[in-house]
Amino acid sequence: MFLWRQPDFVKLWAGQAISEIGSRVSREGIPLTAVLVLHATTAQMGWLVAISGIAAFLAGPLVGPLVDGLRRRPLMIAADLARAAVLLSIP
């Protein structure tokens, strides 16, 4: 059976594709904006990259066991919506 005929797979694939596009835009767009618009120095760029990576480093081990018992689909949707809200607050 083809996966494209499974509605749940199509929803998951589309949602993950949109999420990945948002991740790419923020991963490349925020530093590029810092350089081009804010004229960030190399030291400031280093701090920007370090701060953006430290959140996952600190929160991952703490939050991972807490959400392990939760249903994954609503959790993924909530996490993507929360990330979108945070990214929309930047401009």
Secondary structure, DSSP 8 states (H G I E B T S, - for coil): --GGG-HHHHHHHHHHHHHHHHHHHHHHHHHHHHHHTT---HHHHHHHHHHHHHHHHHHHHHHHHHHTTS-HHHHHHHHHHHHHHHHHH--
